[in-house]
Amino acid sequence: MSTEKELKKEIKDLKKMNEEKNLQIKFMEERLENWSEKNFSLRTGILNMTVDKFISMKNKILEDVKSNA
């Protein structure tokens, strides 16, 4: 059987690990939120774009891909 001291140490270690996991979760949630806001902004911009601007944007992307290949 574990002694009281060993149990307290284990509890302390588990609490520390739990705090670290909570911090990681918070960080990942913030990253996800930032990504979703950026994605929404980009999608909205593309949806509100005129056809001419959309075509010129796609052509520019194709030129960039060809020049980098």
C-alpha positions, 0 to 999 in steps of 0.5 A: 500500500502507498503511504500518505506522503506518496499519495500526496505527491502523486496527487500533486503531480496529477494536478500539475499535469491537469493544469498543463493539459488545461493550458494546452486545451485553451491554447488550441481553442484559441488557435481554432477560433482564430482559424475559423474567424480567418476562414470566415473572413476569406470565404465572405470576401470570395463570396462578395467578389465580382466575377472579374476579380475572382477570375483575376485572383485565380489566374494570379494563383495559377501563375504563382504555382507555375512560377514556383514549380 
